[in-house]
Amino acid sequence: LQDKEYLAYVKTEEIKTNIQYQLSSSELNYLNNNLELSDSFLSKLGEDQTRNLCIFAQIMNHYQNKKSILVFACSLNHSSLLNEICNLNNISSRSIDKDTSLFNRRKFIDEYKNKEIKVLFNYGVLTTGFDAPNTDVVIIARPTRSPVLYNQMIGRGIRGPKVKGNKECIVVDIQDNIVGMPNERGTFNMFKKYYT
């Protein structure tokens, strides 16, 4: 599909934060029982200033290269915080979450698709049913244990030229010291047995 230009070629940038996180016993129990990180742990990640500076550096790098950037944040507060940091630095951006009105959600998505804004933050709403073929960069700032969710996040940026997308999409994967998280290569190979 990449050779036929239906899917964009993916260039992965794995950005290691080098921050050591320790799961509490309740967070570890939640992970073992639900196979996903708890909201409390994701909120903690979203409040880490060093990690947020790392994310902002990636946004700034791609923004300066005139890329359209979709960012998956750790929480509602994290999405709003990153958006505020960008606005304070004169980067045109918006944040969408479950509490964003339908009117504003449509408006912000249209602004992004029309390249009036270059950065769109979200938490938990744009993983499916969202189509913005102009997306050049997907920043995964929200770790997930789910290869399906990870694949859905990547999928927001990989429409190829034949379907009004891009030839290449950059996936910036913010990586912490959490073991067992999926990666781009693994998700592409996950369904290999179905098409070989």
KESEDO-684589 format. One record per residue: x negated, y, z negated of N, C-alpha, C in turn. Coordinates in steps of 0.02 Angstrom, whole numbers, padded with zeros to 5 digits, always signed. Layout:
REM KESEDO-684589
XYZXYZXYZ ...
//
This chain:
REM KESEDO-684589
-00041-00060+00000+00000+00000+00000-00043+00063+00000 -00102+00059-00031-00148+00117-00029-00175+00126+00041 -00195+00071+00073-00221+00075+00141-00168+00102+00189 -00105+00086+00177-00051+00110+00220-00024+00178+00198 -00055+00208+00147-00041+00275+00123+00027+00282+00089 +00054+00227+00063+00115+00231+00022+00097+00245-00051 +00039+00222-00071+00013+00237-00138-00052+00275-00132 -00062+00321-00179-00124+00358-00181-00180+00314-00209 -00241+00327-00188-00298+00295-00220-00306+00327-00289 -00323+00285-00338-00329+00309-00407-00402+00316-00425 -00419+00375-00449-00486+00387-00477-00476+00394-00552 -00506+00349-00590-00497+00349-00662-00555+00385-00697 -00538+00429-00743-00587+00462-00785-00571+00441-00857 -00613+00399-00885-00603+00377-00954-00642+00424-01000 -00604+00461-01041-00635+00510-01085-00632+00483-01156 -00689+00465-01183-00693+00438-01251-00697+00496-01301 -00653+00495-01350-00653+00549-01400-00708+00541-01451 -00732+00480-01461-00783+00465-01512-00760+00483-01582 -00694+00484-01592-00666+00496-01658-00644+00429-01686 -00662+00416-01749-00645+00352-01780-00579+00359-01818 -00528+00321-01796-00463+00321-01829-00454+00255-01866 -00425+00259-01925-00411+00200-01965-00335+00196-01975 -00305+00140-01956-00234+00130-01967-00221+00114-02040 -00169+00145-02069-00149+00128-02137-00117+00058-02135 -00107+00029-02193-00077-00038-02195-00006-00038-02165 +00032+00015-02178+00100+00018-02148+00097+00028-02073 +00048+00068-02049+00040+00078-01976+00017+00014-01942 -00026-00024-01976-00050-00088-01950+00008-00138-01948 +00049-00140-02000+00108-00184-02001+00155-00166-01944 +00166-00101-01934+00210-00078-01881+00183-00102-01813 +00118-00093-01803+00087-00114-01741+00095-00189-01730 +00084-00229-01781+00089-00301-01775+00161-00324-01763 +00210-00289-01793+00280-00308-01786+00312-00282-01722 +00289-00225-01698+00321-00192-01641+00278-00190-01578 +00216-00211-01585+00167-00209-01530+00161-00139-01501 +00168-00089-01544+00162-00019-01523+00139+00022-01583 +00107+00078-01568+00084+00122-01622+00143+00160-01652 +00141+00172-01717+00197+00205-01751+00198+00280-01734 +00257+00308-01741+00265+00380-01729+00222+00421-01778 +00215+00396-01840+00174+00432-01888+00101+00434-01866 +00076+00379-01839+00007+00378-01815-00002+00423-01754 +00046+00420-01707+00043+00462-01648+00045+00536-01667 +00085+00553-01718+00088+00622-01742+00020+00644-01769 -00012+00598-01807-00079+00614-01834-00129+00628-01777 -00126+00587-01725-00170+00598-01667-00158+00667-01637 -00094+00685-01631-00075+00748-01601-00097+00809-01641 -00113+00799-01705-00134+00854-01748-00210+00860-01752 -00246+00813-01722-00319+00813-01726-00348+00867-01681 -00378+00918-01712-00404+00975-01675-00459+00956-01626 -00504+00912-01647-00559+00892-01604-00532+00856-01542 -00484+00812-01553-00454+00775-01498-00417+00823-01451 -00382+00871-01479-00346+00919-01437-00393+00963-01397 -00451+00980-01425-00501+01017-01386-00527+00975-01327 -00534+00910-01339-00555+00864-01286-00503+00863-01231 -00439+00859-01249-00384+00858-01200-00383+00925-01162 -00389+00980-01199-00386+01046-01168-00444+01055-01118 -00503+01029-01136-00560+01034-01090-00545+00999-01023 -00510+00942-01026-00492+00906-00965-00440+00946-00925 -00392+00974-00960-00342+01015-00926-00376+01074-00891 -00419+01109-00928-00453+01168-00900-00495+01150-00839 -00530+01095-00843-00572+01072-00787-00530+01063-00723 -00474+01028-00729-00433+01014-00670-00391+01075-00650 -00372+01116-00698-00335+01177-00682-00379+01224-00641 -00442+01229-00659-00488+01273-00622-00499+01247-00551 -00488+01182-00540-00492+01153-00473-00425+01154-00437 -00378+01193-00465-00312+01204-00434-00270+01141-00426 -00276+01096-00474-00238+01034-00473-00172+01042-00510 -00121+01004-00490-00058+00999-00526-00064+00942-00575 -00053+00958-00639-00070+00912-00694-00009+00894-00735 +00003+00829-00743+00056+00803-00785+00024+00772-00846 +00044+00794-00907+00013+00771-00969+00064+00734-01011 +00047+00673-01033+00088+00635-01079+00060+00643-01149 +00098+00678-01192+00076+00695-01259+00096+00641-01310 +00069+00647-01371+00080+00598-01424+00147+00605-01460 +00174+00666-01460+00236+00680-01497+00267+00744-01470 +00327+00760-01495+00360+00822-01476+00316+00882-01496 +00291+00880-01558+00249+00936-01581+00185+00940-01541 +00157+00884-01523+00094+00883-01485+00105+00915-01416 +00160+00897-01383+00175+00926-01318+00182+01002-01323 +00218+01025-01374+00227+01097-01384+00161+01132-01401 +00121+01100-01442+00057+01129-01462+00010+01137-01402 +00004+01085-01362-00040+01088-01303-00015+01142-01254 +00051+01146-01247+00080+01197-01204+00062+01267-01229 +00068+01277-01295+00052+01342-01325-00021+01359-01315 -00066+01310-01324-00138+01322-01314-00150+01345-01242 -00118+01312-01195-00126+01332-01124-00100+01402-01113 -00040+01417-01138-00012+01484-01129-00057+01538-01159 -00087+01524-01217-00132+01572-01248-00195+01584-01207 -00211+01534-01164-00270+01539-01121-00251+01555-01048 -00192+01584-01040-00168+01606-00974-00164+01551-00922 -00148+01491-00945-00135+01435-00899-00060+01426-00894 -00035+01429-00834+00038+01423-00824+00060+01352-00837 +00102+01343-00889+00123+01276-00908+00192+01278-00940 +00222+01219-00947+00286+01210-00981+00284+01143-01018 +00328+01138-01068+00334+01075-01106+00406+01052-01104 +00415+00987-01091+00481+00956-01089+00483+00899-01139 +00538+00897-01177+00548+00840-01222+00623+00827-01226 +00643+00781-01268+00713+00760-01271+00759+00818-01292 +00732+00869-01325+00772+00925-01348+00777+00982-01297 +00739+00977-01242+00742+01029-01191+00809+01025-01156 +00843+01082-01150+00909+01083-01118+00903+01058-01046 +00957+01031-01020+00958+01006-00951+00941+01063-00902 +00967+01122-00915+00952+01180-00872+00878+01194-00871 +00847+01199-00930+00774+01214-00933+00733+01157-00906 +00755+01095-00918+00718+01038-00892+00714+01041-00816 +00771+01053-00784+00773+01059-00711+00730+01118-00688 +00737+01174-00723+00699+01234-00704+00624+01221-00709 +00601+01192-00764+00530+01180-00773+00503+01130-00722 +00542+01078-00707+00521+01029-00657+00517+01061-00588 +00567+01103-00572+00565+01139-00508+00505+01185-00504 +00490+01220-00558+00431+01265-00560+00367+01225-00547 +00364+01165-00576+00306+01122-00567+00302+01097-00495 +00358+01072-00469+00358+01047-00400+00342+01101-00349 +00364+01163-00363+00351+01219-00318+00283+01253-00331 +00245+01223-00377+00177+01248-00394+00177+01318-00424 +00234+01338-00454+00236+01401-00490+00200+01393-00557 +00202+01333-00585+00162+01316-00643+00118+01256-00623 +00061+01250-00655+00014+01197-00634+00010+01140-00685 +00036+01151-00746+00031+01099-00798+00099+01088-00828 +00119+01023-00832+00182+01005-00862+00169+00953-00917 +00186+00973-00979+00179+00928-01036+00245+00894-01050 +00241+00833-01076+00302+00800-01097+00287+00746-01149 +00340+00729-01184+00336+00672-01230+00400+00631-01220 +00392+00572-01193+00446+00523-01190+00502+00536-01142 +00495+00582-01095+00551+00595-01049+00533+00588-00975 +00471+00592-00957+00454+00592-00886+00418+00528-00863 +00426+00474-00901+00393+00412-00881+00431+00377-00826 +00497+00386-00822+00536+00356-00768+00586+00408-00741 +00608+00398-00680+00659+00441-00651+00634+00511-00637 +00570+00521-00635+00541+00587-00623+00497+00581-00561 +00509+00625-00514+00473+00622-00451+00443+00690-00436 +00377+00694-00438+00342+00756-00420+00280+00735-00380 +00289+00725-00314+00235+00699-00274+00174+00745-00270 +00181+00808-00292+00124+00854-00291+00076+00842-00350 +00091+00794-00394+00048+00781-00452-00020+00755-00429 -00072+00793-00445-00141+00774-00428-00175+00736-00485 -00156+00754-00547-00189+00728-00606-00137+00707-00657 -00146+00647-00685-00105+00623-00741-00152+00616-00800 -00137+00652-00854-00178+00646-00915-00138+00606-00966 -00165+00549-00985-00132+00506-01034-00165+00520-01101 -00133+00567-01138-00158+00587-01204-00121+00549-01259 -00075+00505-01238-00034+00466-01285-00052+00393-01277 -00089+00364-01326-00105+00294-01320-00042+00251-01328 -00040+00197-01291+00016+00149-01297-00011+00079-01291 +00019+00034-01326+00000-00037-01321+00037-00070-01263 +00089-00036-01237+00131-00066-01185+00102-00055-01116 +00084-00110-01081+00059-00102-01013+00113-00076-00966 +00176-00089-00981+00231-00065-00939+00236+00011-00945 +00236+00037-01006+00239+00110-01016+00178+00143-00986 +00120+00114-00995+00058+00141-00967+00064+00144-00890 +00089+00091-00861+00099+00087-00789+00148+00140-00765 +00201+00151-00804+00250+00202-00786+00219+00272-00787 +00176+00285-00835+00144+00350-00839+00099+00361-00778 +00059+00311-00761+00016+00315-00702+00058+00325-00639 +00115+00290-00638+00158+00291-00579+00185+00359-00561 +00184+00406-00607+00209+00473-00592+00163+00510-00544 +00102+00486-00534+00055+00522-00492+00030+00485-00431 +00055+00425-00419+00023+00386-00366+00063+00379-00301 +00107+00426-00288+00140+00425-00223+00090+00446-00170 +00089+00408-00115+00041+00422-00062+00068+00471-00010 +00026+00488+00040+00045+00536+00092+00107+00517+00132 +00118+00451+00143+00176+00429+00182+00242+00445+00148 +00239+00455+00082+00300+00471+00044+00292+00539+00009 +00260+00585+00046+00251+00655+00026+00208+00665-00036 +00164+00616-00049+00119+00622-00106+00049+00640-00085 +00001+00620-00125-00070+00637-00113-00110+00575-00094 -00165+00587-00062-00210+00532-00043-00243+00503-00105 -00257+00547-00154-00291+00525-00215-00257+00555-00276 -00256+00517-00330-00231+00541-00394-00284+00527-00447 -00297+00575-00489-00345+00566-00543-00306+00549-00606 -00324+00493-00637-00294+00473-00701-00347+00485-00755 -00333+00532-00799-00378+00547-00855-00350+00510-00916 -00388+00461-00938-00367+00418-00994-00405+00439-01056 -00371+00472-01103-00402+00493-01166-00406+00431-01210 -00468+00408-01224-00476+00345-01259-00504+00356-01329 -00469+00326-01377-00489+00328-01446-00520+00260-01464 -00535+00250-01527-00567+00187-01547-00515+00132-01561 -00456+00138-01532-00403+00090-01545-00410+00032-01496 -00416-00028-01522-00428-00088-01482-00363-00114-01453 -00365-00141-01392-00308-00175-01363-00263-00132-01321 -00285-00071-01304-00244-00028-01262-00253-00047-01189 -00201-00042-01149-00208-00058-01077-00248-00004-01042 -00274-00022-00983-00308+00028-00942-00283+00022-00870 -00305+00069-00830-00280+00074-00761-00294+00010-00721 -00353-00018-00726-00370-00078-00687-00326-00137-00709 -00317-00143-00774-00276-00198-00800-00204-00195-00777 -00176-00134-00774-00106-00128-00754-00097-00144-00680 -00146-00127-00639-00141-00144-00568-00146-00220-00558 -00183-00254-00600-00192-00326-00593-00137-00366-00628 -00098-00332-00671-00048-00366-00711+00003-00405-00669 +00022-00378-00612+00073-00410-00570+00043-00442-00508 -00023-00452-00508-00058-00477-00448-00030-00544-00424 -00011-00587-00471+00013-00653-00451+00078-00650-00410 +00114-00595-00415+00177-00588-00379+00168-00567-00306 +00111-00539-00290+00102-00516-00220+00041-00546-00186 +00011-00598-00216-00045-00631-00181-00024-00702-00162 
//
